[in-house]
Amino acid sequence: MFILDWLKIGVSWILVQFHQLLSIVMDPASGWTWAFSIVGLVIVIRILLIPLFVKQIKSQRNLQLIQPQIKEIQKKYKGDKEMQSQEMMKLYKETGTNPLASCLPILLQAPIFFALFGVLQSIAQYSTDASYTAQGVFQWDQYKDLLPLAHRAEIFGVPLYGTFKDAAQTPNPTATHILAIVLIIAMTVTTFLTQRQLIVKNSAPDNPMVKQQKIMLYVFPLVFAIGGINFPIGVLIYWFTTNLWTMGQQFYVIRNNPQPGTPAHEAKLAREAAKAASKAGTPELTTDETPNPTPRVQPKKTSRSKRKGTTS
C-alpha cells in the first residue's frame, strides 16, 4: 500500500502538470483537458519504459537464436524434467535471456493502472464532507481546488470516473454505457491486434514460444473485455492510448529490426534488395547485346540549277 500511495502521488502529479499546461490553450473545466492529460501520462510512462522494451526485444531475439540448443536439451533430458529445467536456466543465464521479458512491460504498468484507478475513484467520490479523503496530490493544499473541477469534468456528457457497471450513478447513464462500450471494444481490439502483430510478423514457425503467445492472443483481450465494465472512462482512455503506443512502437521495431527467420525478416531483406537494385539502376548492355540501329541516311545537297530543272 505504501508503494501504491507513492504511485498515486506520481500519477496524479503528472496529470495535474499536463492539466495546467493544457489549460493555457484549453478550458480547465473541460473533460477533454483531463482526457488529454491522461494521454500525456501515457506518453511519459511509455518513454520511461523504452529501456525495458529494448530489453524485451533483445530477449525475444535471444530466445529465437537459442532454439536449437533448447531443443537439444529437451531431447537429451526428455525423461528428467528437473535436469532439463536446470540446463535451461543455465542456458538462459549464459545467453542473458529472460523468457518472461515479453510480459514485463504490461506487468510493470499494472501498478500504474491501479494507481490511476484509485485516483479516479477518489475523484468520483469527491465530497465536501469531512470524512472524504483525497488521493495523490489532490490531498495537497495547492491542488485541492482542482478536485471539484476534475469531478465535474465530462466528455460527451460522461464523467471520467464513470464506469459501465455503475453508469446509473452518473448524470447520463445511457451516454456512459455507450462511451464505455466503445472504449472497451477499442481497448480489446487493439490488445488483440498488438499481440497478433507480434505472432504473425515477428515469430518463426518453429518457435515454441508461439504457442504461449497464441494463448495470450485470446486470453488478454478476453480479460480486458470482461474486466472493462469495471474500469472508469479515464482508465479505458489510458489503456487504449497505451495500446496504440505499443502497436506503433512494435511496428517500428519489427519493420527495422526483425528476428531472423521470421516473415518480417524476409520482408526486410526483400525491401533491402529492391532498394539496392533501384540504386544500381539498369545494368549497361555489353557490346554483343547492343542492337545495331539502322544508319540514318543524310539528304544530299542539290544545286540550284538542278532544282530548277526538276521543277520545270
Secondary structure, DSSP 4 states (H G I P E B T S, - for coil): -HHHHHHHHHHHHHHHHHHHHHTTTS-TT-HHHHHHHHHHHHHHHHHHTHHHHHHHHHHHHHHHHTHHHHHHHHHHTTT-HHHHHHHHHHHHHHHT--TTGGGHHHHHHHHHHHHHHHHHHHHHT--SSTT----GGGGSGGGTTHHHHHHH-EETTEETT--STTGGGSS-HHHHHHHHHHHHHHHHHHHHHHHHHHHHHH--TT-THHHHHHHHHHHHHHHHHHHGGGS-HHHHHHHHHHHHHHHHHHHHHHHHSPPTTSHHHHHHHHHHHHHHHHHH-SPPPPTTTS--PPPPPPPPP--HHHHHHHH-
